[in-house]
């Protein structure tokens, strides 16, 4: 160990001009001596062990007899070593600090003691309308006070006894010393004291003096030796001795000395300690010891001790490897939450074998881990479980919170946080928002191969809460999470996003598997609101339940051109919006004021107990877009077996979609019921059913115009293919099943053109094949110029024109091409096709050697030979 003794100039003491009260000569306890003192007095304590939890609310000098000694060799001073204040037997378990210094901006002097086994004081922090309870200040808790603390030893404070102890809640911050200056923080239960309002007009010092102290084996989730909340000034720890320091910079890291939002700056001149040489450490809860070197053969016992060894500064990446086992307070004395500093990679063995459990509950709250604004942090290969963090308030995160430093601000400003979370299991945890995981006002987080299961949120995001964040998630499974619901803005049962809650969110979500979650109100699987612009792809949202709206998804106020969610290749299946008075809308999706885009998606067997078995869009500018999407087997109790567009929405767009086997029990629009204008292009409607005799496949509300192009309507169990204000629909080049009514069947070519009413000859609908057979009358029967301006709006098709329906007849790729060039002509041959129903080959040749677009000639050939 390297010692650099720091001699503070100007730090002098006088006990001559004021009354000196001797303990135990004049009073048996230190507290009694303080109670008998007046401002400016000295309470002088003789050697001995004092098991007390002291309240100091006066500006006095509290000292051992070391004040009378030459302190050049203070580390070996007998008065400091043998005048011991022990805090582990509080009469009130919420008041376990050795000393509480509080109120009036007082600056008492505390000198020459050994503080040990302090258990910290319970504090309450106002967080988003919730009271966050945290235990802080293992040895000394300073609240609206700025004590001068010098020449003391801090030993084993905040260290949770393995297997339990008097104070069951672990130290959240400030294992040795905490200082609070924020008005949003107060005592969990204010202690009675006579001095709390005295001298409240004292100025707050610009520097706190915490010089020449010794710190060893103190423990907390953050700020192992000093934690500052709200103080904007210098904290001078010069001359102090720590267990480990970075000798290159002569500093300790932010885990050892922490300031919330970096408001305070630590002065570390001449500090001393063991030099940290390594950047790789091993931890084992089974056979480790914090006195070990932290090697693979001699591992450390606790994660929190390993974090104290992290070298500060850019370019220093410390990797901490966790052996298989359970890491908890009971098992290895771990402290929760674990607060991750910059440049740390915490890596377990496997997610199933390396388990960090906070064992928290309502009375003893703690998340398992918190990652504040950071650079170069990675957490991998472990389970985080049994967190209980309702006290996190709106920031949430029962098992894991990744957050901006300011957790009290609900604005939508994001802050850099490039944490990488991979190969994790987050389970059995609870918080207000994000029962398992919360990503709060952060930009740059990566989440990969993570399972979030069996978590509970009081309000939003039973599994995951993403609030004002830019996040990339890949291969994340979210299942069996729940929102309990609470009263908010006059509504009861408010709790959205049983699996995943997104608000003002950007990023990508690929390979998601969100199933069997339950919300208390809306969005059983996913809730997304307020201008979020994210993309979900290659995912499954299945078996989720919402009692109000949106069994699978709920969307709210995605109301800008560039602020809309896009779903690509997402299967939305078996979700339910439950029955109730005025509720139950949108079995798969419910949305208000949103322009969501769906591409290559599938809505299968979703159930709405009101309108919109698969999809229900309300309000504002809502104009959803559906492309190449399947709607199969969705059920609505009332209107819109697959899609329902409400009267206060704006419209819809459907192209190349398939609607099959959807139904309504007591309404119209077996496939689609719209109360706003829209467009249907190249879609297939087959086998949809209605329970109402007047209902149709496509139901049209009052005075609503709908344009239909190149589509197929063939639904035998409906009274009308198009019902309601059918005369306001215009069909172009579509196939509509005849209903046997002369007044109905002839309408489509009156209000459109190119329509037919014969069997579409689909391939095998009973087996789910809705493609066209080679004999289908729908082949080349569509129209490419939809708006009649002379320019083709549909440009990708085979044959002379687009086909009707969602599935363009494809031409098989050919092989075996042989080119025979000559001086005046060229011959091309190829292997003949063996496809059933072959009609012709289409060969396109360019008339321009640059092969520019538009300079092509189409040739329809009956044989596998071409000469030009």
C-alpha angles and dihedrals in degrees: 000000000000117000122198106182110211116208110202111217114223097017100127133153133213127186096171103085098052139043117284117212115198123214124234094003096062098021128016096224135041090235091055090050091051092047089054094049131093131212110295096020125127123232105203115198124202124218115286144095114284115190099199144130101216131201115207117186101153134081099246138126114260110189148149119231087274085092087077095049134090100255099196086110096034094148089070098037111134095209091055093045096045104038097083131180113195120194104184099103106060118168087218113042090212090062105057104134115115088231132012112199111190152169138002097054087271121176107205119171119241113189142165107011139124109227114196144165094012113167101201135239127276111244132187120219121192104231119174093325092313126104110237110205117208134166113226144166104041095196104009128020114190116191119183085339133102110205123189103236117187141152096015136130122227112198132175095342118158089010106141112225111242106253096020138296145202095298107045097194116083124231109270095191142354103039091187106012136007129185124194125191099159119110090215089069125076140155117285085232115007112234117229110252135161098219105050096106098035120112093000087157093068113124119250108245119242089223131039112209113220098153133157100011130144121226125191134161097350115152142203141132090259138003093030093192105012132016123185125192119182101351113129106196145061123310107200112205094161118153093020125136121228130182094247135009139175100252093195092064097019091229141111124229132261092260090063096041112024135180119186109244086356090273093147126052121217119224108209105177114160098357118162140204145116111318113245106224103166133067098195123072136174126214130193125182090198105049106005130117127195089222090063124098093249096244125142091261095038104036128182120249103225137040092219091059091049089054090056088062095058114121111232124230139053118304094032108107113181118198118202116193118202119207119223112281145083118297112199142126091262095047105041107355094260118174121223141247097037107214113208118218125203123290098021128132111195108194127181129196098251133336091248097047106039107066127181111191124181093190086208128163140175094287096041105038125187138140116226095237141002125196111192124190102319150160125224101001121152128179116186146161104018146097121244112196149155097036120154113191112155083135088071086078117197093349089066127173115154097190101013133012121191105186152157113259091252104068094168099064116090095192120122098243112127127213129205115270117155097181115156117215116186141159094010137145116208111188151152095018137130139209141146090260126013103018091198107018135007125191104192124188094328133140121207108020118152120206116187133172096352128153118208112187145158095009129141133213125191091215126354132021110009089198107016134008117200110183120180094334143137106221138165115208126183129181096355120161117202115183145153095012124139143199112217097197132227140200113280130165091349095309124112125214093031108169123127132187107031090195106016132011119196124184124173088346137162133184142070131296112193129173094009119168108194112174145153097010126140133209125199091225124357137005105027092193105017136005121193126179150165110033098320113171109193137136125226118193141175092007143134126222107184143161097003124147135212121181092207119023136349113021092195105019137006119197127190130183101346085153110151135082091243097032104072135110119246122204118197123184093347120155113213107189143163095359121149136208101198128230124264144124106307094344138090098085123155113018092197103016135011118181140173123197094350137132100201119178120217118193125179091346131148128218108192131175098339118158130214120186089205127015129348113029091199104010137015121181123190139174145004117012095346107158110151120195122214120191127177090344130152123221109189130168099346118155133205123186090215127008133356110029089198108006131019121186110193125221092251094052121092106231147287144243125212125181133168091354129147122219113189135160095356118145148185122211100202110005147042137284103057087190105012133006114186133182094180133056119276148153131246117194128181097340132147123223113189136158097359117149140201131201094206113082091221095048126108142195092256111031117197124199128221114310093345119150118216125178117206123192133183094345136142124225112186111150117145099190098060130089092218132015089214118027140176113031090005092158089067091063121088120204125199124189093339134139116235122183111239114246096199094252118120091202091054109033095057096052099086097069090042091058095032140358144244094039125144135193107205132111108288091216098223118193104246115331092173088065095041097261108133097167121121123265117228089257095052115130087217094073111110088351097116133087128246100193100067100174098039096239094127094254121105112244092187109055103162111076140107125239128019096315139001117284123242117255135030097296120067113211105254128218114225117244112252130219140187095064115180123185121206109188124189135172095270107020144014132226125206125190133175141178112286117249121252094198116133114245094022111181108170147324120253114213119181120196129186122236089201123067088219089060092227119182115269096025096097135114121209119220122192109205132188095196136046093254133091130178126186 
